[in-house]
Amino acid sequence: MFNQFTGTADYLASPELRDSVNVAIALEKPLLIKGEPGTGKTRLAEAIAQELETQLLIWNVKSTSKARDGLYVYDTVQRLNDARFGDNDISDIRQYIKFGPMGESFRQDKRVVLLIDEIDKADMEFPNDLLHELDRMSFLVDETGETVAADQRPIVVVTSNNEKELPDAFLRRCVFHYIAFPDEELMADIVKVHHPDLEEELLRQVLIAFYWLREQTEVRKRPSTSELIDWIAALRRAGISKASMEEKLPFLGVLLKREQDLESVIQRAAHAGGRRRIGVH
């Protein structure tokens, strides 16, 4: 029996998120996590594995990924090479079966966490192709005729950036949670985890500038939590003080990654007469 997930020292989870994680674990259903980039979707799976003291297996989904890739692949090239050049006994096909992250999670003798990261990068049929395996927690290895079944069902965390709609049949099998972007109070707590000795006044000034940037409608790629953490690290390394922040906003390239976004922010600040108040230079 696992303890309840409550978050970790370096991953602050809201009560709603904690409830979603624990419900998914109790019901033995995949937990589907959505939210804009930088809200900690991938880190959630790491935090669950850390707190529950178990292994994390990661399946990074790509546009070319197929459902079977996560189960196993049959290395025909290696078997052919062994037949032509090696001394190995190629009659044992099992030695050429390479299990993927989902396949490995079924084969573990204890309950592990399986992260299926950015499932919406693959084609539309990808989630549906996983339905049988997610329901039964087993699959057949065609080449050997063996069935791999999970003795301990893995805790499955699925992340999506909303690039594509996921099929209804897949959604019905999941517990869903949307991670909202942190408000200033929660963000201050998150920052303190990474920069515990940050001066309070500098933190306040940084958050004012950060949320002002996110409010600009012209900014297409709004800065994320991870970029804020990096920006503070850059400010501290350069010795930027609160007084300096009131005069200018240095290292904007850590927060804004598009030329158009940078230009629009500078123009907006200049038009509002806020160069000193907001500090954009």
Protein Blocks (a to p, Z undefined) as FASTA:
>chain_A
ZZddebjfklccdfklmmmmmmmmmnopacddeddehilmmmmmmmmmmmnopadddddd
dfkbcfklmmoccdfklmmmmmmmmmbdfklmmlmpccdfklmmmmpcbdcddddehkll
pcfklmmmmmmmmmnopacdfknopacddfbacddddddehlaccdfklmmmpccddddd
ddfklmmmmmmmmmmmbcfklmmmmmmmmmmmmmpmklmbdcdfklmmmmmmmmmmnopa
fklmmmpcehklmmpccfklmmmmmmmmmmnopmmmnopZZ
